[in-house]
């Protein structure tokens, strides 16, 4: 069933989501503080012209949530876009409507509604450009660190020491790229928000 207006109001506010976090809260709050730099006057004008409500499906253990939910929270703060957040593992009926590739309960998911509560579309996990950049960096790291035992194996099959170094490099690359990737992400959210006006042109 689609998220009704009534169900939407039962979701967590941003403050409630942060308060219940048990993992990654320090990094999350740091990202919240830093992501303001991404917003422009054009973004604010866009959402004034394209008013939406956003439902997010998230969990605090997911790195993509830690990166991409903060820009949505800041968007809600700066443009008065209504936002409610649902915990994936307590709301399987919601996440199962937005399975990635029809199979995976990937998060975050952001569902956008217009003022008449028509669903405009949804965003899942991360931008494709970000996935490609991450894969390219993983290949670079493996090529330049072929002395590490099992560095060319699938991540889950690497020795613990190698996996830790790969994870450390991936985290550094992600957070160094955060603002650039958040800009890509917000552009994709705006494309969804503009869907109705495109359809009626």
Secondary structure, DSSP 8 states (H G I E B T S, - for coil): ----HHHHTTSB-HHHHHHH--SSHHHHHHHHHHGGGG--HHHHHHHHHS--EEEEEE-TT-HHHHHHHHHHHHHHHHH--EEEEEEGGG-HHHHTTS-BTTTB--S-EEEEE-TT--EEEEEESS-HHHHHHHHHHHHHHHHHTTTSTTTTS-GGGS-HHHHHHHHHHHHHHHHHTHHHHHHHHHHHHHHHHTHHHHHH-
